[in-house]
Amino acid sequence: TRQELLDSLLKATSMTDGWEAYRTLTVMFPHHIHHLSGVPKIPQRHLHHLARLLASTKPRTRTLFLRLSAVLTMLHRSGCRIYLWEWNALLDCAGKRWRKCSLEDYKAAVEVFNKMSTPWPSENPGDDENLVAEPDLGCVQPDIITYTTLLYIAGRSLDPSAIRHASNLLRASGLPPNRITHLSLLYYYTRTRQLSGVRSTLQKMREQGFEPGLDGINSCIWAYARNGHMDVASTIYRVLRHNLQPEFDVGEYDIEAAVKYLLDVEGIAIRDDIIPDEITYTSLIQAFAYHGQIMKALHVFVDMLSTPNREPKAPISQQIGEPFLYQPTLAAFRGIFLGFARHAQKPLPLRTLPGSLSERLRPIQKSDWNLENLHQVFKAFMNLPANVMPSERLIYWILVSFGKASGNDAGKLRKVFLQLEQRFGGGWGGRLDRLRKSIFGDNGSGR
């Protein structure tokens, strides 16, 4: 019955259950949807409850955006007020409908912003004497969360005109920025490789009394790494690791000098209670690998795997009451395998009959991006938990790595491919299928 569906909607604790009850109501009782004289509608309490379930759902998707938009439209048509938090949630969904954000996504968010700050015309029938007209029914006053969300979406689009537009809207509002507002700009300057923007944002945060926090510091690591300043990224990491595990063997002065340099020269303030998290480790591993420093990448990886995971939602061992150690992640392995695909060199041929004494005496320079080290990383990768499934893209880069490090040794590539298929199921299409045929031949035998 309709009442049972309404009860299910109001008692729903998940977005899926709530939406299913709402969808069934709209299909089975379409004449109850809009506010008509003498005809009941879905109560606003139920609609706001569903909106809250939708607003709390992550990740944001296009489907989620369409569903939340439908519910808010229903609230308006039913003569109910749309609250600011609901508008802000819809704004956030508008800019995150797709995995990659574009200028079009920012424009969609601006459309939502214009709707929330502009009076809506009433859609209810004029002869409905039971409904008091509210011309500003959907109109609310945007807050700093609204403008920060717009700025974040503009930053994700990487479009300078979007950033300028969002920044101008914020300035025109007269609202003071909060810490997240600054971090949104920090994200944009990091992605667009503008170190001057990173430094100016950090300076403004200091002037306004905001600390970057670990999320801001992680952005700084990535910003400097992307710009090739691995010395600064390494210094930040060293200070964070010292906060976790003090370096008594090198002396306090060295760490104090590092902290002073980061603050005075780069404007990065690091409190002594801030320690690395998974994002810190992963960022450094990926950055070192990208810039060709495999041993430093592996050193950070070892640091990560030997450190207890004390992040807020990390699991705790029931036996000893302590957090588990960090586990290896696909993101970390992806960074290392991409490094091998970028830097690996095929094995050097054995020298025979050198032409000169100097040639005989010259030592062979062996790269760390070699097949032996790649095998060690691959062995650890194959020991990932059974429920961890790598993407086809990662499988592809593993094979490219072995191709470069082995000099495209067909036997080696066949062995690695079979191991990957046995461990992760195989059945891959696209370029992996083409790669398989090139390795094994069209008949799959490798002959």
Buried (B, 14 or more C-beta within 10 A) or exposed (E): EEEEBBEBBBEBEEBEBBBBBBEBBBEEBEEBBBBBEEEEBBBBEBBBBBBBBBBEBEEBBEEBBEBBBBBBEBBBBBBBBBBBBBBBBBBBBBBBBEEEBBEEBBBBBBEBBEBBBEEBEBEBEEEBEEBEEBEEBBBBEBBBBBBBBBBBBBBBBBBEEBBEBBBEBBEEBEBEBBBBBBBBBBBBBBBBEBBEBBBBBBEBBBEEEBBBBBBBBBBBBBBBBBBEBBEBBBBBBBBBBBBEEEEEEEEEEEBEEBBEBBBEEBBBBBEEEBBBBBBBBBBBBBBBBBBBBBEBBBBBBEBBBEBBBEEEEEEEEEEEEEBEEBBBBBBBBBBBBBBBBBBBBBBEEEEEEEEEEEEEEEEEEEBBBBBEBBBEBBEBBEEBEEEEEBEBEBBBBBBBBBBBBBBEBBEBBBEBBBEBBEBBEBEBEEEBEEBBEEBBEEEEEBE
